[in-house]
Amino acid sequence: MQPLYRPQYAQQASTRSPHATATPSRRGIGPITGHPQNQLSQAQSQAQQAAQEAANNRAKLRSRKPTDRVIPDGIEECIIGDGVTNYRQLRELERKLDATMMRKRLDIHDAVNRNVKRYRTLRLWISNTVEDQPWQADNIEPDAFDFNNDLNSSFNVKIEGRLLDEEADSMDSDDSDSEDEADADAMDEGKDKKSKPAGKEYRLSHFFKQMTVDFERRKARELDPPVNWTKPAVTGNNSSLPISADFDQLEFKRLGDDNVNITINLHRDETPERFMLSPALADILDTNESTRAEAVMGIWNYIKAMGLQEDDDKRTFELDDRLKLVFMNGRGDKGYIPSILEDIVPHIGALPPIKLPYTIRVDKAFHDNPTPTIYDIRVITNDPLNAALNAYINNPSYGASLREVTELNDNLAKVVQKISNSKSKHAFFEALANNPTEFFPKWLSSQKRDLEIISGEANRGGGEDARVEEWRCGGKDGVWGSENARQSVTLIVGTAPKK
């Protein structure tokens, strides 16, 4: 019937596209053109083959390595004592301990990655000393008009800052004059009693990226240089500041014999950077300052709390009266969650500097009993617990402990495998001793079935006729020494059987 199939249909003449002549046909077998490949030298090829062979050997070793550490059922019937029960209880305890340790370790990683910050109190002492003032000269009358003296009256301003310890942070520093006197005594006699930093020592320059001083215009001297300190940029892997930019006090000296009002401007240096929020955004977040991540998360929490997320499209949300003042994005009454950060950029700005007013006193009445001006500033520091957590996570002994545990687990798996083999031997001899008559036919049938599987001749069922002598013959001419059996054993076991 096959030869009569095609003649039943008329053969149609092959037609070609009118554009076929423009591009020649490239049918059939031909060379494949592509990017030229770099030819490996003989040494490189041999090294590559050796590396591949080593990788294959390692894979074979891993595949043959026992991994089961669970004692098989029925072992307790062959062992005297309660060793099996105790082992299983230890395994259950190990499972619970591993789960608890892993959960705690993940919690530690989460705590470190969240970059938790703490608020601390930075106390600033601002004071000034004077030199060559008219009232300090012994040979000049203060009320006399002497324009021929060579004195250059000057003053020296010192700004010193230190972190208060935990006990001082918990105290209210704005209560009474007695506290101010105690703070002044602490600065004079030794600030270490109230200014010991806990954990890492943060210096004054750590918290600010720029410090400037504005003088009163009517008292400022045109020839005096401006007071302006800017923190140098840190580049490379070294995150520490240079010695010249890591300090606890800032001093400057100027000429003058009159009291001068100044304003000290401190520009904060924070990571991540905080921003000043617009009134519309501050009304939603209930705060005037936040980071970008805090602002986005605050808006997301507001959307969930007010039930504004769309049911059909989870990426969009409705705009209520508060959100409309922030998301003026031209999309009407809908907001788009992936663009929240982009939409709030116009509503965040740089934080204004901290302004500290101070009057430079040069009169004798003040310097007979000088007292510094004290300010307390709330600053953000890293949680000191993070250092301990990082030390725990990066502890080199943890890796050594894991390798030791892995080695013990490998040895335990080998012991369990030996126990399983011993159980199989015990079951074999026990069945043989109990009923040899029924055991031998079953065992021979099982052996024949295994041989059929190895030689590739197994059919459905198999092993029924175990009386044939051919399959039990050994030697080179027997079925066990055939090439099919050798190849099957190599694939199953992983190594070729010995000849």
VOVEXVO-649927 format. One record per residue (C-alpha): x, y, z; residue number from 0; residue in one letter. Coordinates in steps of 0.5 Angstrom, whole numbers, plus 500, padded with zeros to 3 digits. Layout:
BEGIN
  xx  yy  zz pos code
   X   Y   Z NUM    A
...
This chain:
BEGIN
  xx  yy  zz pos code
 500 500 500   0    M
 506 505 501   1    Q
 508 505 494   2    P
 501 507 492   3    L
 500 513 497   4    Y
 504 518 493   5    R
 502 517 486   6    P
 494 519 488   7    Q
 496 526 488   8    Y
 498 530 483   9    A
 506 533 483  10    Q
 506 540 483  11    Q
 511 544 480  12    A
 516 548 485  13    S
 515 555 485  14    T
 520 560 487  15    R
 519 567 490  16    S
 520 573 485  17    P
 525 576 490  18    H
 529 569 491  19    A
 534 571 485  20    T
 536 577 490  21    A
 539 573 495  22    T
 542 566 493  23    P
 540 560 497  24    S
 544 557 503  25    R
 541 550 504  26    R
 545 544 505  27    G
 551 542 509  28    I
 556 548 509  29    G
 561 551 514  30    P
 559 555 520  31    I
 562 562 520  32    T
 562 565 527  33    G
 567 568 532  34    H
 574 565 531  35    P
 576 561 538  36    Q
 583 561 541  37    N
 586 555 540  38    Q
 589 552 546  39    L
 596 549 547  40    S
 597 542 548  41    Q
 599 544 555  42    A
 593 548 557  43    Q
 589 542 554  44    S
 592 537 558  45    Q
 591 541 564  46    A
 584 542 562  47    Q
 583 535 562  48    Q
 586 534 568  49    A
 582 539 572  50    A
 575 536 569  51    Q
 578 529 571  52    E
 579 531 578  53    A
 572 534 578  54    A
 569 528 576  55    N
 573 524 581  56    N
 570 529 586  57    R
 563 528 584  58    A
 564 521 584  59    K
 566 521 591  60    L
 561 525 594  61    R
 556 521 590  62    S
 558 515 594  63    R
 559 518 601  64    K
 554 516 605  65    P
 549 522 608  66    T
 544 518 612  67    D
 545 519 619  68    R
 538 516 621  69    V
 538 509 624  70    I
 534 504 621  71    P
 528 501 624  72    D
 528 494 627  73    G
 535 496 630  74    I
 533 496 637  75    E
 531 488 636  76    E
 538 487 635  77    C
 542 491 640  78    I
 542 490 648  79    I
 540 496 652  80    G
 537 503 650  81    D
 543 505 646  82    G
 538 506 640  83    V
 533 510 644  84    T
 538 515 647  85    N
 541 516 640  86    Y
 534 518 637  87    R
 533 523 643  88    Q
 540 526 641  89    L
 538 527 634  90    R
 531 530 636  91    E
 535 535 641  92    L
 540 536 635  93    E
 534 538 631  94    R
 531 543 636  95    K
 538 546 637  96    L
 540 547 630  97    D
 533 550 629  98    A
 534 555 635  99    T
 541 557 633 100    M
 539 558 626 101    M
 533 562 628 102    R
 538 566 633 103    K
 543 567 628 104    R
 538 570 622 105    L
 535 574 628 106    D
 542 577 629 107    I
 544 578 622 108    H
 537 582 621 109    D
 539 586 627 110    A
 546 588 624 111    V
 543 589 617 112    N
 537 594 620 113    R
 543 599 622 114    N
 539 600 628 115    V
 541 607 631 116    K
 541 610 638 117    R
 540 617 641 118    Y
 546 620 645 119    R
 547 627 648 120    T
 553 631 646 121    L
 555 636 651 122    R
 558 643 648 123    L
 562 647 652 124    W
 564 654 649 125    I
 568 659 653 126    S
 574 664 651 127    N
 580 667 654 128    T
 583 674 652 129    V
 590 676 651 130    E
 593 683 652 131    D
 587 687 653 132    Q
 587 694 656 133    P
 585 692 663 134    W
 591 686 663 135    Q
 596 691 662 136    A
 599 694 669 137    D
 603 700 666 138    N
 596 703 662 139    I
 591 707 665 140    E
 584 704 663 141    P
 581 711 662 142    D
 587 714 659 143    A
 587 715 652 144    F
 594 713 650 145    D
 594 711 642 146    F
 602 710 642 147    N
 601 703 646 148    N
 603 697 642 149    D
 598 692 645 150    L
 594 687 640 151    N
 588 686 644 152    S
 585 679 642 153    S
 581 673 644 154    F
 581 666 644 155    N
 575 662 643 156    V
 574 654 645 157    K
 569 650 643 158    I
 569 643 646 159    E
 564 637 645 160    G
 564 630 649 161    R
 559 625 649 162    L
 555 624 656 163    L
 555 617 658 164    D
 549 613 659 165    E
 547 616 666 166    E
 548 623 664 167    A
 544 622 658 168    D
 538 620 663 169    S
 539 626 667 170    M
 535 632 665 171    D
 540 638 664 172    S
 535 643 663 173    D
 533 644 671 174    D
 537 648 675 175    S
 543 653 676 176    D
 546 648 681 177    S
 546 643 675 178    E
 550 648 671 179    D
 555 650 676 180    E
 556 642 677 181    A
 557 642 669 182    D
 562 648 670 183    A
 566 644 675 184    D
 566 638 671 185    A
 569 642 665 186    M
 574 645 670 187    D
 576 639 674 188    E
 576 633 669 189    G
 570 632 664 190    K
 571 624 664 191    D
 567 623 670 192    K
 561 625 666 193    K
 563 624 659 194    S
 566 617 658 195    K
 564 614 652 196    P
 560 608 652 197    A
 563 603 647 198    G
 566 606 641 199    K
 569 613 642 200    E
 566 618 638 201    Y
 569 625 637 202    R
 566 632 636 203    L
 568 632 629 204    S
 565 625 628 205    H
 558 628 628 206    F
 559 634 624 207    F
 561 635 616 208    K
 562 643 617 209    Q
 563 648 622 210    M
 562 655 621 211    T
 562 662 626 212    V
 558 668 624 213    D
 560 674 627 214    F
 556 680 629 215    E
 556 685 623 216    R
 558 691 626 217    R
 563 688 630 218    K
 566 684 625 219    A
 573 686 622 220    R
 574 686 615 221    E
 581 683 615 222    L
 580 677 619 223    D
 579 671 615 224    P
 572 667 616 225    P
 572 661 621 226    V
 570 655 617 227    N
 572 648 618 228    W
 570 642 613 229    T
 570 635 614 230    K
 575 632 608 231    P
 572 627 604 232    A
 574 619 606 233    V
 576 615 600 234    T
 578 608 599 235    G
 577 602 604 236    N
 579 606 610 237    N
 573 609 613 238    S
 577 613 619 239    S
 578 620 619 240    L
 585 623 618 241    P
 588 625 625 242    I
 588 633 623 243    S
 580 632 622 244    A
 579 628 628 245    D
 578 632 634 246    F
 574 634 641 247    D
 575 641 641 248    Q
 575 647 636 249    L
 579 653 637 250    E
 580 660 633 251    F
 583 667 635 252    K
 581 674 633 253    R
 583 681 635 254    L
 579 685 638 255    G
 577 689 645 256    D
 570 689 645 257    D
 564 684 647 258    N
 562 680 640 259    V
 556 676 639 260    N
 557 670 634 261    I
 553 664 632 262    T
 556 657 631 263    I
 553 653 625 264    N
 554 646 626 265    L
 552 642 620 266    H
 550 635 621 267    R
 553 629 618 268    D
 549 623 619 269    E
 549 616 615 270    T
 543 615 612 271    P
 542 622 611 272    E
 536 625 614 273    R
 532 631 611 274    F
 527 636 613 275    M
 520 634 611 276    L
 515 639 608 277    S
 509 641 612 278    P
 504 636 608 279    A
 509 630 608 280    L
 510 632 616 281    A
 503 632 617 282    D
 502 624 614 283    I
 509 622 618 284    L
 507 626 624 285    D
 515 628 624 286    T
 519 633 621 287    N
 525 629 620 288    E
 526 623 617 289    S
 531 619 612 290    T
 528 617 605 291    R
 527 610 607 292    A
 523 612 613 293    E
 519 617 609 294    A
 517 611 604 295    V
 516 606 609 296    M
 511 611 613 297    G
 507 613 607 298    I
 506 605 606 299    W
 504 604 613 300    N
 499 610 612 301    Y
 496 607 605 302    I
 495 600 609 303    K
 492 603 615 304    A
 487 607 611 305    M
 486 602 606 306    G
 487 606 600 307    L
 491 600 596 308    Q
 487 598 590 309    E
 484 591 590 310    D
 485 590 582 311    D
 492 593 581 312    D
 496 592 588 313    K
 501 597 585 314    R
 496 603 585 315    T
 493 607 591 316    F
 487 612 592 317    E
 489 619 594 318    L
 486 622 600 319    D
 486 629 602 320    D
 493 629 605 321    R
 496 625 600 322    L
 493 629 594 323    K
 498 635 597 324    L
 504 630 596 325    V
 503 626 590 326    F
 501 632 585 327    M
 503 627 579 328    N
 498 628 574 329    G
 495 621 575 330    R
 489 624 578 331    G
 486 621 584 332    D
 491 615 584 333    K
 498 614 586 334    G
 503 609 584 335    Y
 507 605 589 336    I
 514 604 585 337    P
 514 612 584 338    S
 513 614 591 339    I
 520 615 592 340    L
 520 619 586 341    E
 514 623 588 342    D
 516 625 595 343    I
 523 628 593 344    V
 520 635 592 345    P
 518 635 599 346    H
 524 633 603 347    I
 530 638 603 348    G
 537 639 607 349    A
 537 639 615 350    L
 538 646 617 351    P
 544 647 621 352    P
 544 647 629 353    I
 545 655 631 354    K
 549 656 638 355    L
 549 663 640 356    P
 555 666 644 357    Y
 557 672 646 358    T
 565 673 647 359    I
 566 677 653 360    R
 573 681 654 361    V
 571 685 660 362    D
 575 684 667 363    K
 568 683 671 364    A
 567 676 667 365    F
 574 674 667 366    H
 574 674 674 367    D
 570 668 675 368    N
 569 666 668 369    P
 563 660 666 370    T
 562 657 660 371    P
 556 656 656 372    T
 553 649 655 373    I
 549 646 650 374    Y
 546 639 650 375    D
 545 636 643 376    I
 542 630 641 377    R
 546 626 636 378    V
 545 619 633 379    I
 550 614 634 380    T
 551 606 632 381    N
 548 601 637 382    D
 554 599 641 383    P
 551 592 641 384    L
 552 592 633 385    N
 560 591 634 386    A
 559 585 639 387    A
 554 582 634 388    L
 559 583 628 389    N
 564 580 632 390    A
 560 574 633 391    Y
 558 573 626 392    I
 565 574 623 393    N
 568 570 629 394    N
 573 565 625 395    P
 572 560 630 396    S
 565 559 627 397    Y
 568 556 621 398    G
 572 551 624 399    A
 567 549 628 400    S
 562 548 622 401    L
 568 544 619 402    R
 569 540 625 403    E
 561 538 626 404    V
 561 536 618 405    T
 567 532 619 406    E
 563 528 625 407    L
 557 528 621 408    N
 561 524 616 409    D
 564 519 621 410    N
 557 518 624 411    L
 554 517 617 412    A
 559 512 616 413    K
 557 508 622 414    V
 550 508 621 415    V
 551 505 614 416    Q
 556 500 617 417    K
 550 499 622 418    I
 545 498 616 419    S
 550 493 613 420    N
 550 489 620 421    S
 542 489 620 422    K
 542 486 613 423    S
 547 481 615 424    K
 543 479 621 425    H
 536 479 618 426    A
 540 474 612 427    F
 542 469 617 428    F
 536 470 622 429    E
 532 468 616 430    A
 536 462 614 431    L
 537 459 620 432    A
 529 460 622 433    N
 527 456 615 434    N
 532 454 610 435    P
 528 451 606 436    T
 523 457 604 437    E
 529 462 604 438    F
 534 459 599 439    F
 529 459 593 440    P
 527 466 595 441    K
 534 468 595 442    W
 536 465 589 443    L
 530 468 585 444    S
 532 475 588 445    S
 539 474 586 446    Q
 537 472 579 447    K
 533 478 578 448    R
 539 482 580 449    D
 543 479 575 450    L
 537 480 570 451    E
 537 488 572 452    I
 545 488 571 453    I
 545 485 565 454    S
 540 489 562 455    G
 535 483 560 456    E
 530 484 566 457    A
 523 483 564 458    N
 516 485 568 459    R
 517 480 574 460    G
 523 476 573 461    G
 527 472 577 462    G
 522 466 577 463    E
 526 461 574 464    D
 532 460 579 465    A
 534 453 577 466    R
 537 455 570 467    V
 545 453 571 468    E
 547 458 566 469    E
 546 465 571 470    W
 550 461 576 471    R
 556 460 573 472    C
 562 464 574 473    G
 569 466 571 474    G
 570 469 565 475    K
 565 465 561 476    D
 560 466 566 477    G
 554 472 565 478    V
 557 475 571 479    W
 564 477 567 480    G
 560 479 561 481    S
 561 486 558 482    E
 554 488 559 483    N
 555 486 567 484    A
 561 490 567 485    R
 558 496 564 486    Q
 552 496 569 487    S
 556 495 575 488    V
 560 501 573 489    T
 554 505 572 490    L
 551 503 578 491    I
 557 503 583 492    V
 561 508 580 493    G
 567 504 579 494    T
 569 498 574 495    A
 569 491 578 496    P
 576 488 578 497    K
 578 483 573 498    K
